[in-house]
Amino acid sequence: MQNLHIRQERSADRSPVLALVERAFRNEAFSDQREHLLVERLRDTAAFVPELSLVAEKEERIVGYILLTKIDIQGRDRNHPSLALAPVAVHPDFRGRGVGTALIREAHRRAYAIGFGSVVLLGHAAYYPRFGYRPAHHFGIELPFDVPAENAMVVELRPGSLKGVSGRVRYAPAFTE
Ligand SMILES: CC(C)(COP(=O)(O)OP(=O)(O)OC[C@H]1O[C@@H](n2cnc3c(N)ncnc32)[C@H](O)[C@@H]1OP(=O)(O)O)[C@@H](O)C(=O)NCCC(=O)NCCS
């Protein structure tokens, strides 16, 4: 999409982002319609990484949002820091034009640049493989949610970054509140 700008969220974006996320999930059958509240809760936690809270802006209107927050993959001997992607949201009027793709790619790029090697998510099995996501069980990684295995996915931001890493994901408590 022309004139699409991905940038870090600023404090003035907080309320438009909240509205955008609420709107994006409003008619989604799989959703509990509370994703915008999750974003609000995560902001006040140690899991929040300001550099990984990104908006997609077109002509000064926020049309998309993505958030990656810190999680741990709890292995037998040690914990491995990783990120959870939740949520990614695009306004219904702007879908199918690459906004979601641009947000995910830029979030991956920035996450890698600040030292993260992987991202975990719960999402549409048909959407995320194009960004390199594979089923979490492929890596021996387990999510603490009762969901179909195909919806639990993981990407290595650098090939091999999850070598020797397996275990159960521990999310920030804000995820389950
Ligand atoms: C999912 C979402 C972020 C995609 O954003 P988008 O800007 O429309 O995505 P893009 O334009 O980059 O990509 C469009 C492609 O994704 C596919 N796609 C979009 N949603 C999909 C889904 N739920 N399942 C499978 N494929 C999907 C489209 O069919 C299209 O495929 P094509 O490139 O082969 O034509 C957006 O639809 C959205 O906000 N949905 C509601 C919230 C949501 O579901 N978030 C994800 C939670 S897991």
Ligand as a Chemical Component Dictionary entry (heavy atoms), coordinates in Angstrom:
data_LIG
# 
_chem_comp.id                   LIG 
_chem_comp.type                 NON-POLYMER 
_chem_comp.pdbx_formal_charge   0 
_chem_comp.three_letter_code    LIG 
# 
loop_
_chem_comp_atom.comp_id 
_chem_comp_atom.atom_id 
_chem_comp_atom.alt_atom_id 
_chem_comp_atom.type_symbol 
_chem_comp_atom.charge 
_chem_comp_atom.model_Cartn_x 
_chem_comp_atom.model_Cartn_y 
_chem_comp_atom.model_Cartn_z 
_chem_comp_atom.pdbx_ordinal 
LIG C1  C1  C 0 -5.214 -11.027 10.095 1  
LIG C2  C2  C 0 -5.033 -9.567  9.660  2  
LIG C3  C3  C 0 -4.093 -8.863  10.639 3  
LIG C4  C4  C 0 -4.398 -9.582  8.266  4  
LIG O1  O1  O 0 -4.145 -8.244  7.880  5  
LIG P1  P1  P 0 -4.153 -7.798  6.336  6  
LIG O2  O2  O 0 -3.578 -6.432  6.267  7  
LIG O3  O3  O 0 -5.479 -8.021  5.752  8  
LIG O4  O4  O 0 -3.125 -8.871  5.740  9  
LIG P2  P2  P 0 -2.285 -8.746  4.392  10 
LIG O5  O5  O 0 -2.960 -7.805  3.453  11 
LIG O6  O6  O 0 -0.866 -8.473  4.701  12 
LIG O7  O7  O 0 -2.358 -10.223 3.890  13 
LIG C5  C5  C 0 -3.506 -10.623 3.235  14 
LIG C6  C6  C 0 -3.400 -12.094 3.001  15 
LIG O8  O8  O 0 -3.628 -12.754 4.237  16 
LIG C7  C7  C 0 -4.696 -13.664 4.117  17 
LIG N1  N1  N 0 -5.419 -13.707 5.371  18 
LIG C8  C8  C 0 -5.923 -12.683 6.060  19 
LIG N2  N2  N 0 -6.565 -13.129 7.152  20 
LIG C9  C9  C 0 -6.437 -14.478 7.146  21 
LIG C10 C10 C 0 -6.884 -15.513 7.969  22 
LIG N3  N3  N 0 -7.645 -15.262 9.030  23 
LIG N4  N4  N 0 -6.572 -16.781 7.651  24 
LIG C11 C11 C 0 -5.854 -17.047 6.554  25 
LIG N5  N5  N 0 -5.394 -16.104 5.712  26 
LIG C12 C12 C 0 -5.690 -14.838 6.003  27 
LIG C13 C13 C 0 -5.523 -13.111 3.010  28 
LIG O9  O9  O 0 -6.297 -14.121 2.421  29 
LIG C14 C14 C 0 -4.469 -12.582 2.062  30 
LIG O10 O10 O 0 -3.914 -13.654 1.323  31 
LIG P3  P3  P 0 -3.205 -13.445 -0.109 32 
LIG O11 O11 O 0 -2.023 -12.570 0.131  33 
LIG O12 O12 O 0 -2.827 -14.833 -0.499 34 
LIG O13 O13 O 0 -4.246 -12.812 -0.953 35 
LIG C15 C15 C 0 -6.382 -8.816  9.558  36 
LIG O14 O14 O 0 -7.246 -9.556  8.731  37 
LIG C16 C16 C 0 -7.078 -8.587  10.897 38 
LIG O15 O15 O 0 -6.845 -7.577  11.570 39 
LIG N6  N6  N 0 -7.975 -9.512  11.266 40 
LIG C17 C17 C 0 -8.743 -9.401  12.522 41 
LIG C18 C18 C 0 -7.844 -9.574  13.689 42 
LIG C19 C19 C 0 -7.069 -10.867 13.606 43 
LIG O16 O16 O 0 -7.591 -11.894 13.221 44 
LIG N7  N7  N 0 -5.786 -10.809 13.994 45 
LIG C20 C20 C 0 -4.917 -11.956 13.992 46 
LIG C21 C21 C 0 -5.169 -12.764 15.199 47 
LIG S1  S1  S 0 -4.446 -14.340 15.024 48 
# 
loop_
_chem_comp_bond.comp_id 
_chem_comp_bond.atom_id_1 
_chem_comp_bond.atom_id_2 
_chem_comp_bond.value_order 
_chem_comp_bond.pdbx_ordinal 
LIG C1  C2  SING 1  
LIG C2  C3  SING 2  
LIG C2  C4  SING 3  
LIG C2  C15 SING 4  
LIG C4  O1  SING 5  
LIG O1  P1  SING 6  
LIG P1  O2  DOUB 7  
LIG P1  O3  SING 8  
LIG P1  O4  SING 9  
LIG O4  P2  SING 10 
LIG P2  O5  DOUB 11 
LIG P2  O6  SING 12 
LIG P2  O7  SING 13 
LIG O7  C5  SING 14 
LIG C5  C6  SING 15 
LIG C6  O8  SING 16 
LIG C6  C14 SING 17 
LIG O8  C7  SING 18 
LIG C7  N1  SING 19 
LIG C7  C13 SING 20 
LIG N1  C8  SING 21 
LIG N1  C12 SING 22 
LIG C8  N2  DOUB 23 
LIG N2  C9  SING 24 
LIG C9  C10 SING 25 
LIG C9  C12 DOUB 26 
LIG C10 N3  SING 27 
LIG C10 N4  DOUB 28 
LIG N4  C11 SING 29 
LIG C11 N5  DOUB 30 
LIG N5  C12 SING 31 
LIG C13 O9  SING 32 
LIG C13 C14 SING 33 
LIG C14 O10 SING 34 
LIG O10 P3  SING 35 
LIG P3  O11 DOUB 36 
LIG P3  O12 SING 37 
LIG P3  O13 SING 38 
LIG C15 O14 SING 39 
LIG C15 C16 SING 40 
LIG C16 O15 DOUB 41 
LIG C16 N6  SING 42 
LIG N6  C17 SING 43 
LIG C17 C18 SING 44 
LIG C18 C19 SING 45 
LIG C19 O16 DOUB 46 
LIG C19 N7  SING 47 
LIG N7  C20 SING 48 
LIG C20 C21 SING 49 
LIG C21 S1  SING 50 
# 
